[in-house]
Amino acid sequence: MGRGAARSRCPPRLERWLLLLGLCGWTAALRGNDNSEALPESIPSAPGTLPHFMEEPDDAYIIKSNPIVLRCKAMPAMQIFFKCNGEWVHQNEHVSEESMDETTGLKVREVFINVTRQQVEDFHGPEDYWCQCVAWSHLGTSKSRKASVRIAYLRKNFEQDPQGKEVPIEGMIVLHCRPPEGVPAAEVEWLKNEEPIDSNLDENIDTRADHNLIIRQARLSDSGNYTCMAANIVAKRRSMSATVVVYVNGGWSSWTEWSNCNARCGRGWQKRSRTCTNPAPLNGGAFCEGMSVQKITCTSLCPVDGSWEVWSEWSVCSPECEHLRVRECIAPPPRNGGKYCEGVSQESENCTEGLCIQDIETASDIALYSGLGAAVIAVAVLVVGVTLYRRSQSEYGVDVIDSSALTGGFQTFNFKTVRQGNSLLLNSSMQPDLTVSRTYSGPICLQDPIDKELMTESSLFNPLSDIKVKVQSSFMVSLGVTERAEYHGKAHSGTFPHGNNRAFGTIQARNKATYIQNLSSISTTSELKTTAIFGHLGGRLVVPNTGVSLLIPHGAIPEESSWEIYLAITQKESSLEPEGTDVLLGPEVTCGPSEVAVSTPFALTIPHCAQVNSEHWNIHLKKRTQQGKWEEVMSVEEETTSCYCLLDPYACHILLNSFGTYALIGEPISDCAVRQLKVAVFGCLSCNSLDYNLRVYCMDNTPCAFQEVVSDEKLQGGQLLEEPKLLHFKGNTFSLQISVLDIPPFLWRIKPFTACQEVPFSRVWCSSPKPLHCAFSLERYSPATTQLACKVCVRQVKGHEQVLQIQTSILENERETITFFAHDDSNFPAQMGPKAFKIPYSIRQRICATFDTPNAKGKDWQMLAQKNSINRNLSYFATQSSPSAVILDLWEARHQHDGDLDSLACALEEIGRTHSKISDITETEVEEPDFNYSRQNGL
């Protein structure tokens, strides 16, 4: 009826017109008549019921630019229209559907409208954009709930990201997360290692408290990377990952049973031990505090040897003309394992002084026995006489001298090189090693005391050429090793070590060879820094006796320019703090000034203490920035073109383009990583004349670390007591034990509980480069005791062990000086120009010209690198203007102490570049003063 009234004119009858007046006006308003009045809130009463909403509009969100649909459904309903923000929605924007309810027969009407993003954005009211339905029936109107319409969004940045934590096991973990602002509000989900966390499956985890993640009791399995995920109907957002580390502090195990008393007699000690394994420290947890070994004094019963009591009285003379006496081993009897009395417990003798009738023999028997005795005596005298005669005759044939040994003339001289391990340690008392020797034969006149030189033409391509020996005295030649011989020969490539420190630390007492340097020669005030002015010709800088050097190649500095270059070792505490179990493997070295620009890479040599093995170590090169921070330059095994690292057993040679402060850091990647420690023992008298102090040092196996200890000991009056030894200290968390053994019991004594000292692993492994030392105090019983003999044992628990035999006099005037071997480069800390290089410049140019040229057979600079054991990161050399020149610079850095030209010559010969012979090295070039000095000193 209402729909028909809306389409036709109002009927003429007054009652019908009055009844439908409101509807006519309402219809006109919905059709867009601007002059019409607002829709009435109700219609006149009529039989029926009020509309009942079967479906009301729901709150909705507009996603991006997609409009949303609001729907409304009521019964019975003659009309349904939407009102949004207090205004009626135009009739044309409604879509209506009409049906009949089968149960009640009432009319059911459903209406839809669309709301666009533009409509919501254009609304600027005090509340959100809203819409509601108004439904009419004969009885009246009904209004639905208001449905809000909002634009959905989710911002990118979290208001609070979770932060990483380190918590002890069974501690509480709380990770806070405040998701980004959004409509509707974002829901939060937590991920662990990219896997969702379901708090319903784990009662220990709660994710319901204001988006936070709470782990009530941390477990080892809770370690990981946690991420907060926020999502709504628009988008998803990820927070920054937070790393959670659950660590375990170490705990002591139970004490073991007390050991047996170590002294078999009298006062001693017994010990018990425990380990930090209950639990063992994990994930950076603290090591156990306290001692792992506990000792107490003990007393053992001393064994008592038995002793005889006095003899008894003689017994009555027996019919056999004898009487007896006895004694017992009861004064005292043997106790506690003591020895039983020695000797007999019963004695008998004739009691008639030979007058016993039973002992008288016939005269014939006496004559017989007398004759036999005389014969025996005569034979004995004859034997003694013959023996004395033969001995006197032999004295004339023992020292027969072969006169040919002193005759003149030429004799064959056999020169045998020594084994690699002792290549530079000259000691005439050592037996020659014939297993790795080569014999050189040549005529030498042993009669003429004047210097003789015998020279044979040789070539770098002939490593087995004759050796040249200058003899000062014919009586000083002994199997190729003399004290005053000047050695100018060439050794095989295997004769000398390639590492610049491989022979460092070799010690031989009473060796007076010219290459042995005494401890007193090291200056205690020497500064670990050297400077020199370098130009276009380049040169070499060396910090004396430290293994640190700098090689500036020829042409690295522009012509007509010169710079004062310095090289220094940081003597104070290093500013580099390794992380975790990382180790500073060598000294912190500074070269500069930093503003110097070089056209070709220079070579920096830094000693290290790692036992090189890529399966156990990951070694990094770090550089300090101008702000004082350390940044990683490269890993030694890394392929890069910015710099190059060549790792020898005892030193690292680095090719760089910029000066600065550098250091080597070792990251152990297994428990088998070995840090090489040098163990040295020093001793000196204390203020109390009866006390003697032993100081045991464990330092990095680098020359500079040993020099620092020697300098400190010289200030304290300490004396090196024994040859230092090398200890392989593994990164397996086991501690270090230092003990003094076999102290003469009646001459010396050591303070109780100090004979053995234990150093925790972390203190040894993670300590600074400063040497670790333990002190022991020994006391003499008498001032007359001047000799000390004992053992010092240094061992890692379940690891390597070294024992140093100490035998010395505590008096300075009687003390034997222990000497040690080192490359004595203090006389030439700086060398400029051609004298600094082992390869003459003309030969170097010829090699570069030959090998820089590409060759179809592959005989180019790459082959030169491989023959010189440079097999890694060849792309670095490919970027250089002259790859061969850089390879030769690296060779110069590696062979600065041995100058092993034979190895280079052999490499060239193997490559087959015979047309590039460098045999035109003249004697003048070979015998330059510095070059001769290098050869004479085993360089």
VOLO-50858 format. One record per residue (C-alpha): x, z, y. Coordinates in steps of 0.5 Angstrom, whole numbers, plus 500, padded with zeros to 3 digits. Layout:
% VOLO-50858
{{X Z Y}}
...
***
This chain:
% VOLO-50858
{{500 500 500}}
{{506 502 505}}
{{509 495 503}}
{{503 491 505}}
{{502 495 511}}
{{509 493 513}}
{{508 486 512}}
{{500 485 515}}
{{497 487 522}}
{{494 494 522}}
{{486 494 520}}
{{481 494 525}}
{{478 501 522}}
{{480 507 526}}
{{481 512 520}}
{{485 507 516}}
{{489 505 523}}
{{490 512 524}}
{{493 513 517}}
{{497 507 517}}
{{500 508 524}}
{{506 512 523}}
{{507 507 517}}
{{507 501 522}}
{{511 504 527}}
{{516 506 522}}
{{516 498 519}}
{{517 496 526}}
{{523 500 527}}
{{526 498 520}}
{{526 491 522}}
{{530 492 528}}
{{525 493 534}}
{{529 497 539}}
{{523 499 543}}
{{520 503 537}}
{{521 510 536}}
{{525 514 531}}
{{522 514 524}}
{{518 520 523}}
{{520 526 519}}
{{514 526 515}}
{{507 522 514}}
{{500 524 513}}
{{498 528 507}}
{{496 524 501}}
{{494 525 494}}
{{501 526 490}}
{{507 530 490}}
{{514 530 494}}
{{519 525 492}}
{{524 528 487}}
{{531 526 487}}
{{534 523 480}}
{{540 521 483}}
{{544 524 490}}
{{549 520 493}}
{{556 523 491}}
{{562 524 496}}
{{567 518 496}}
{{574 516 498}}
{{576 509 500}}
{{582 507 497}}
{{586 502 501}}
{{581 497 504}}
{{576 497 498}}
{{569 499 500}}
{{565 504 497}}
{{558 504 494}}
{{553 510 495}}
{{547 510 491}}
{{540 514 491}}
{{534 515 486}}
{{528 518 487}}
{{521 519 484}}
{{515 518 486}}
{{518 514 492}}
{{515 509 496}}
{{521 508 501}}
{{528 510 501}}
{{533 509 507}}
{{540 512 508}}
{{542 516 514}}
{{549 516 516}}
{{552 521 521}}
{{545 522 524}}
{{543 515 525}}
{{539 510 520}}
{{542 505 516}}
{{539 498 518}}
{{534 495 513}}
{{538 489 511}}
{{544 493 509}}
{{540 497 504}}
{{539 494 496}}
{{533 497 493}}
{{530 497 486}}
{{524 499 484}}
{{521 501 477}}
{{516 505 473}}
{{517 511 469}}
{{514 510 462}}
{{513 518 461}}
{{509 519 468}}
{{507 513 470}}
{{510 514 477}}
{{514 509 481}}
{{522 510 481}}
{{526 507 487}}
{{533 506 487}}
{{537 504 493}}
{{545 502 494}}
{{549 501 501}}
{{556 500 502}}
{{561 504 507}}
{{567 500 509}}
{{574 503 511}}
{{572 500 518}}
{{566 504 519}}
{{569 510 517}}
{{575 509 522}}
{{571 507 528}}
{{567 514 527}}
{{570 520 531}}
{{565 526 530}}
{{567 533 529}}
{{566 532 522}}
{{567 527 516}}
{{563 521 516}}
{{557 523 512}}
{{551 520 509}}
{{544 522 506}}
{{538 519 503}}
{{531 520 506}}
{{525 519 501}}
{{517 518 502}}
{{511 519 498}}
{{504 520 499}}
{{505 527 500}}
{{511 527 505}}
{{519 526 505}}
{{525 529 501}}
{{532 529 504}}
{{538 529 499}}
{{545 532 500}}
{{550 530 505}}
{{555 526 501}}
{{562 525 505}}
{{566 519 505}}
{{573 519 507}}
{{579 515 507}}
{{584 516 501}}
{{592 517 502}}
{{598 520 499}}
{{604 521 504}}
{{611 520 501}}
{{615 526 502}}
{{614 533 499}}
{{613 538 503}}
{{618 542 498}}
{{622 540 493}}
{{624 544 487}}
{{631 547 487}}
{{636 547 482}}
{{638 554 479}}
{{643 557 474}}
{{640 563 471}}
{{642 568 465}}
{{639 567 459}}
{{632 571 458}}
{{632 571 466}}
{{626 568 470}}
{{626 561 472}}
{{621 560 478}}
{{621 552 481}}
{{617 551 487}}
{{614 545 489}}
{{609 543 495}}
{{606 536 494}}
{{605 531 499}}
{{599 531 504}}
{{594 527 501}}
{{586 526 501}}
{{584 528 496}}
{{589 533 494}}
{{594 531 490}}
{{595 534 483}}
{{602 536 480}}
{{605 535 474}}
{{612 537 471}}
{{617 533 467}}
{{623 536 464}}
{{628 530 462}}
{{623 525 464}}
{{618 528 459}}
{{611 532 461}}
{{611 539 460}}
{{604 542 457}}
{{604 549 458}}
{{598 550 453}}
{{603 549 448}}
{{608 554 450}}
{{606 561 452}}
{{613 562 456}}
{{611 557 461}}
{{606 557 467}}
{{605 551 471}}
{{598 554 474}}
{{601 558 480}}
{{600 554 486}}
{{604 548 483}}
{{610 552 481}}
{{613 552 475}}
{{615 559 472}}
{{619 560 466}}
{{618 568 464}}
{{624 568 459}}
{{629 563 460}}
{{632 560 453}}
{{638 555 452}}
{{633 550 451}}
{{630 551 458}}
{{636 548 461}}
{{635 541 463}}
{{633 536 469}}
{{626 538 472}}
{{622 534 476}}
{{615 535 480}}
{{610 529 480}}
{{604 529 485}}
{{598 524 484}}
{{591 523 487}}
{{587 516 486}}
{{591 513 491}}
{{599 513 489}}
{{604 518 485}}
{{610 521 488}}
{{616 524 485}}
{{620 530 487}}
{{628 530 487}}
{{630 533 480}}
{{632 540 480}}
{{638 542 475}}
{{637 548 471}}
{{643 551 467}}
{{641 557 463}}
{{648 560 462}}
{{650 566 457}}
{{655 571 459}}
{{660 573 453}}
{{659 579 449}}
{{664 583 445}}
{{664 583 438}}
{{664 590 434}}
{{671 593 433}}
{{675 591 427}}
{{678 597 423}}
{{684 600 425}}
{{690 597 422}}
{{696 600 418}}
{{701 604 422}}
{{706 599 424}}
{{712 604 423}}
{{714 606 416}}
{{717 613 418}}
{{715 617 424}}
{{711 615 431}}
{{708 608 431}}
{{702 605 433}}
{{696 602 430}}
{{691 597 433}}
{{684 594 432}}
{{681 588 436}}
{{675 584 438}}
{{673 577 440}}
{{668 575 445}}
{{663 572 441}}
{{657 576 441}}
{{655 572 444}}
{{661 567 446}}
{{660 565 453}}
{{656 558 454}}
{{655 554 460}}
{{659 557 465}}
{{658 564 463}}
{{663 570 465}}
{{668 571 460}}
{{668 578 457}}
{{671 584 461}}
{{676 589 458}}
{{681 588 453}}
{{681 585 446}}
{{686 589 443}}
{{686 596 443}}
{{692 601 441}}
{{693 608 439}}
{{699 612 437}}
{{700 614 430}}
{{705 618 425}}
{{707 616 418}}
{{710 621 413}}
{{718 619 413}}
{{720 618 406}}
{{725 624 403}}
{{731 622 399}}
{{732 627 393}}
{{738 631 393}}
{{742 635 388}}
{{742 642 387}}
{{749 646 386}}
{{752 645 379}}
{{750 651 374}}
{{755 655 370}}
{{759 652 365}}
{{756 653 358}}
{{760 657 352}}
{{765 653 349}}
{{762 649 343}}
{{765 648 336}}
{{767 641 338}}
{{771 644 344}}
{{767 642 350}}
{{762 646 355}}
{{757 643 359}}
{{754 644 366}}
{{747 641 369}}
{{744 640 376}}
{{737 638 378}}
{{735 633 384}}
{{731 638 387}}
{{734 640 393}}
{{730 637 396}}
{{726 633 391}}
{{724 626 393}}
{{718 625 397}}
{{714 620 400}}
{{717 614 396}}
{{724 617 397}}
{{730 615 393}}
{{732 619 387}}
{{739 622 387}}
{{744 618 385}}
{{749 620 379}}
{{749 624 373}}
{{745 630 372}}
{{749 633 366}}
{{757 634 365}}
{{761 636 359}}
{{769 637 359}}
{{774 639 354}}
{{774 647 354}}
{{781 648 350}}
{{786 644 355}}
{{787 639 349}}
{{789 644 344}}
{{783 643 340}}
{{785 642 333}}
{{780 636 332}}
{{784 632 337}}
{{791 632 334}}
{{792 625 331}}
{{798 623 326}}
{{805 621 329}}
{{804 614 327}}
{{798 613 330}}
{{801 615 337}}
{{806 610 336}}
{{802 605 335}}
{{797 606 341}}
{{804 607 345}}
{{806 600 343}}
{{800 597 345}}
{{800 600 352}}
{{807 598 353}}
{{805 590 352}}
{{799 590 356}}
{{803 593 362}}
{{808 587 361}}
{{803 582 361}}
{{800 584 367}}
{{807 584 371}}
{{808 577 369}}
{{801 575 371}}
{{802 578 378}}
{{809 575 379}}
{{807 568 377}}
{{801 568 382}}
{{805 571 388}}
{{810 565 387}}
{{805 560 387}}
{{802 563 393}}
{{809 563 397}}
{{810 555 395}}
{{803 553 398}}
{{805 555 405}}
{{809 549 406}}
{{804 544 405}}
{{798 546 409}}
{{799 543 416}}
{{802 537 415}}
{{801 532 421}}
{{800 525 421}}
{{805 522 426}}
{{801 516 427}}
{{796 520 431}}
{{801 521 436}}
{{805 514 436}}
{{804 509 441}}
{{800 502 441}}
{{793 500 441}}
{{788 503 437}}
{{780 501 435}}
{{776 505 440}}
{{769 506 437}}
{{763 508 442}}
{{757 511 439}}
{{751 512 444}}
{{747 519 442}}
{{740 520 440}}
{{735 519 445}}
{{733 526 446}}
{{740 528 448}}
{{742 522 451}}
{{744 526 458}}
{{746 532 455}}
{{754 532 454}}
{{757 537 449}}
{{763 536 445}}
{{761 541 440}}
{{755 537 438}}
{{756 532 432}}
{{755 525 433}}
{{748 522 431}}
{{749 516 426}}
{{742 514 425}}
{{741 511 432}}
{{748 509 434}}
{{751 502 436}}
{{759 501 435}}
{{763 498 441}}
{{770 496 439}}
{{775 494 444}}
{{783 496 445}}
{{784 502 448}}
{{792 505 449}}
{{792 512 448}}
{{799 513 450}}
{{799 511 457}}
{{796 516 461}}
{{795 512 467}}
{{788 509 468}}
{{786 503 464}}
{{780 499 465}}
{{778 494 460}}
{{772 489 462}}
{{768 484 458}}
{{764 479 462}}
{{757 481 460}}
{{750 479 462}}
{{743 482 463}}
{{741 478 457}}
{{746 481 452}}
{{744 488 451}}
{{749 489 446}}
{{755 487 450}}
{{761 491 450}}
{{762 497 454}}
{{766 499 460}}
{{770 505 459}}
{{775 508 465}}
{{779 513 461}}
{{783 519 465}}
{{787 522 460}}
{{788 519 453}}
{{787 526 450}}
{{780 526 452}}
{{777 521 448}}
{{772 524 443}}
{{767 519 439}}
{{765 516 446}}
{{764 523 449}}
{{769 525 454}}
{{769 530 460}}
{{772 526 465}}
{{770 519 463}}
{{766 515 467}}
{{761 511 464}}
{{759 504 466}}
{{756 501 460}}
{{749 499 458}}
{{745 502 454}}
{{739 500 449}}
{{732 500 452}}
{{731 506 447}}
{{737 510 449}}
{{734 513 455}}
{{727 515 456}}
{{723 512 461}}
{{719 518 464}}
{{723 521 470}}
{{723 528 467}}
{{723 527 460}}
{{730 530 459}}
{{728 536 464}}
{{729 543 462}}
{{734 541 456}}
{{739 547 456}}
{{746 548 453}}
{{750 554 454}}
{{757 554 456}}
{{757 546 457}}
{{761 544 462}}
{{760 537 463}}
{{759 534 470}}
{{751 533 469}}
{{750 540 468}}
{{747 544 474}}
{{748 552 474}}
{{742 556 477}}
{{746 558 483}}
{{746 551 485}}
{{739 551 487}}
{{738 554 495}}
{{733 559 495}}
{{731 557 503}}
{{731 549 501}}
{{724 546 504}}
{{721 542 499}}
{{720 536 504}}
{{725 530 506}}
{{725 525 511}}
{{728 519 513}}
{{728 513 518}}
{{726 506 514}}
{{725 499 516}}
{{724 492 513}}
{{729 493 508}}
{{725 499 505}}
{{728 505 501}}
{{727 511 497}}
{{725 518 498}}
{{726 524 493}}
{{724 531 494}}
{{731 534 490}}
{{730 537 483}}
{{722 536 483}}
{{721 530 480}}
{{717 527 486}}
{{719 521 490}}
{{717 515 494}}
{{719 508 493}}
{{718 503 499}}
{{719 496 497}}
{{723 491 501}}
{{718 488 506}}
{{713 493 506}}
{{715 495 513}}
{{715 489 518}}
{{721 486 521}}
{{724 489 527}}
{{720 496 526}}
{{722 502 523}}
{{718 509 522}}
{{720 516 520}}
{{717 517 513}}
{{717 524 510}}
{{715 526 503}}
{{713 534 502}}
{{710 538 497}}
{{705 543 499}}
{{708 550 498}}
{{702 554 500}}
{{696 555 496}}
{{693 549 495}}
{{686 547 498}}
{{684 543 492}}
{{679 548 488}}
{{678 544 481}}
{{671 545 478}}
{{669 548 472}}
{{675 547 467}}
{{678 542 471}}
{{686 543 472}}
{{691 541 477}}
{{696 538 473}}
{{702 537 478}}
{{704 539 485}}
{{700 537 492}}
{{704 531 495}}
{{704 529 502}}
{{707 522 505}}
{{706 520 512}}
{{705 519 517}}
{{698 516 516}}
{{698 511 521}}
{{704 507 518}}
{{701 500 515}}
{{705 497 509}}
{{704 490 507}}
{{705 491 500}}
{{704 497 496}}
{{709 503 496}}
{{710 507 489}}
{{709 515 489}}
{{711 519 483}}
{{708 525 482}}
{{710 529 475}}
{{704 532 471}}
{{704 537 465}}
{{698 534 461}}
{{700 532 454}}
{{697 525 455}}
{{692 523 451}}
{{686 519 453}}
{{681 522 448}}
{{682 529 450}}
{{684 528 458}}
{{680 524 463}}
{{685 524 469}}
{{683 523 476}}
{{687 522 483}}
{{684 525 489}}
{{686 524 496}}
{{685 529 502}}
{{681 527 508}}
{{682 528 515}}
{{677 533 515}}
{{680 537 509}}
{{675 535 504}}
{{678 532 497}}
{{675 525 495}}
{{676 522 488}}
{{681 515 489}}
{{680 513 482}}
{{681 515 475}}
{{687 513 471}}
{{683 509 466}}
{{679 506 471}}
{{679 498 473}}
{{680 497 480}}
{{684 493 485}}
{{685 499 491}}
{{690 502 487}}
{{694 503 481}}
{{696 509 476}}
{{701 508 471}}
{{701 515 467}}
{{708 516 463}}
{{709 522 459}}
{{711 527 464}}
{{710 523 471}}
{{704 519 474}}
{{707 513 478}}
{{702 511 483}}
{{701 504 487}}
{{698 505 494}}
{{697 502 501}}
{{696 508 505}}
{{699 515 506}}
{{696 521 505}}
{{696 528 501}}
{{695 526 494}}
{{694 530 487}}
{{692 529 480}}
{{686 533 477}}
{{685 533 469}}
{{678 534 466}}
{{679 536 459}}
{{674 532 455}}
{{675 536 448}}
{{678 543 446}}
{{684 539 444}}
{{687 538 451}}
{{694 540 452}}
{{697 543 458}}
{{704 543 457}}
{{707 550 459}}
{{715 552 460}}
{{716 559 458}}
{{723 562 461}}
{{725 569 461}}
{{729 572 466}}
{{732 579 467}}
{{736 584 471}}
{{737 591 472}}
{{732 596 476}}
{{734 601 481}}
{{734 606 475}}
{{741 604 472}}
{{738 606 465}}
{{732 601 466}}
{{733 593 465}}
{{727 589 467}}
{{725 583 463}}
{{720 578 466}}
{{717 572 462}}
{{714 566 466}}
{{709 561 464}}
{{709 555 468}}
{{707 548 469}}
{{712 543 465}}
{{714 540 472}}
{{721 540 475}}
{{718 543 482}}
{{714 549 478}}
{{721 551 475}}
{{725 550 481}}
{{720 555 485}}
{{721 560 479}}
{{729 559 479}}
{{729 560 487}}
{{724 567 487}}
{{729 570 481}}
{{735 568 485}}
{{732 572 491}}
{{731 578 486}}
{{737 578 483}}
{{734 575 476}}
{{738 571 471}}
{{736 566 466}}
{{737 569 459}}
{{735 564 454}}
{{734 556 454}}
{{726 555 457}}
{{722 552 451}}
{{715 548 451}}
{{709 551 449}}
{{703 547 448}}
{{697 551 451}}
{{690 548 448}}
{{684 548 452}}
{{680 552 446}}
{{678 558 450}}
{{683 562 446}}
{{688 567 450}}
{{695 568 451}}
{{699 573 448}}
{{706 575 450}}
{{710 580 446}}
{{717 583 446}}
{{720 584 438}}
{{726 587 435}}
{{728 592 440}}
{{734 596 437}}
{{731 602 436}}
{{737 607 437}}
{{740 603 443}}
{{733 601 447}}
{{726 603 448}}
{{720 600 451}}
{{714 604 454}}
{{709 605 450}}
{{703 600 449}}
{{707 595 453}}
{{711 591 448}}
{{705 586 447}}
{{701 583 453}}
{{695 579 453}}
{{692 574 458}}
{{685 571 458}}
{{684 564 457}}
{{681 563 464}}
{{687 566 468}}
{{692 561 464}}
{{688 555 464}}
{{684 555 471}}
{{690 559 475}}
{{693 555 481}}
{{700 552 480}}
{{703 559 481}}
{{707 561 475}}
{{704 566 471}}
{{709 572 469}}
{{709 578 465}}
{{714 584 466}}
{{717 588 461}}
{{721 595 462}}
{{726 597 457}}
{{730 603 457}}
{{737 605 455}}
{{738 611 451}}
{{746 611 454}}
{{749 608 459}}
{{755 606 454}}
{{750 601 452}}
{{751 594 455}}
{{748 589 450}}
{{741 587 449}}
{{739 583 443}}
{{731 582 442}}
{{726 577 441}}
{{720 574 446}}
{{714 571 443}}
{{709 567 447}}
{{703 565 443}}
{{696 562 444}}
{{692 565 439}}
{{690 560 433}}
{{695 556 437}}
{{702 554 438}}
{{708 559 438}}
{{715 560 441}}
{{720 565 440}}
{{726 566 445}}
{{732 569 442}}
{{735 574 447}}
{{742 576 447}}
{{746 578 453}}
{{750 583 457}}
{{746 587 462}}
{{753 587 466}}
{{754 582 471}}
{{761 581 470}}
{{760 580 462}}
{{754 576 462}}
{{754 569 460}}
{{751 564 465}}
{{746 560 462}}
{{746 553 465}}
{{740 548 465}}
{{740 540 465}}
{{736 537 471}}
{{737 530 475}}
{{741 533 481}}
{{738 528 486}}
{{740 533 492}}
{{746 529 494}}
{{742 523 495}}
{{735 525 498}}
{{734 519 502}}
{{737 512 500}}
{{735 506 505}}
{{736 498 504}}
{{739 495 497}}
{{743 501 495}}
{{736 504 493}}
{{734 499 488}}
{{737 498 481}}
{{735 491 481}}
{{740 487 486}}
{{735 483 491}}
{{738 476 490}}
{{736 477 482}}
{{729 480 484}}
{{728 474 488}}
{{730 469 483}}
{{725 473 478}}
{{719 473 483}}
{{720 466 484}}
{{720 464 476}}
{{714 469 474}}
{{709 468 480}}
{{709 461 478}}
{{703 460 473}}
{{705 457 467}}
{{701 453 461}}
{{704 457 456}}
{{703 464 459}}
{{710 465 461}}
{{708 468 467}}
{{707 475 471}}
{{702 477 466}}
{{707 476 460}}
{{712 480 465}}
{{707 486 465}}
{{706 486 458}}
{{713 486 456}}
{{714 492 461}}
{{709 496 457}}
{{704 495 463}}
{{697 493 459}}
{{692 495 463}}
{{688 493 470}}
{{692 487 471}}
{{687 485 476}}
{{690 489 481}}
{{697 485 480}}
{{693 479 481}}
{{690 481 488}}
{{697 481 490}}
{{701 476 494}}
{{707 477 489}}
{{705 480 482}}
{{712 480 480}}
{{714 484 486}}
{{709 489 485}}
{{711 489 477}}
{{718 490 479}}
{{717 496 484}}
{{713 499 479}}
{{719 498 474}}
{{724 501 480}}
{{719 507 480}}
{{719 509 473}}
{{727 508 472}}
{{729 511 478}}
{{734 516 474}}
{{736 511 468}}
{{737 504 472}}
{{736 501 465}}
{{737 494 467}}
{{738 492 459}}
{{730 494 458}}
{{729 489 463}}
{{734 484 461}}
{{731 484 454}}
{{724 483 456}}
{{726 477 460}}
{{730 474 454}}
{{724 476 449}}
{{719 472 454}}
{{724 466 453}}
{{726 465 461}}
{{733 463 459}}
{{733 458 465}}
{{732 464 470}}
{{739 468 468}}
{{741 473 472}}
{{748 474 469}}
{{751 472 476}}
{{751 480 477}}
{{758 481 480}}
{{762 487 479}}
{{762 488 486}}
{{754 489 486}}
{{754 493 479}}
{{759 497 482}}
{{756 499 489}}
{{757 507 490}}
{{750 509 489}}
{{749 505 483}}
{{755 507 480}}
{{753 514 481}}
{{746 513 478}}
{{750 511 472}}
{{755 516 471}}
{{749 521 472}}
{{745 518 467}}
{{740 515 472}}
***
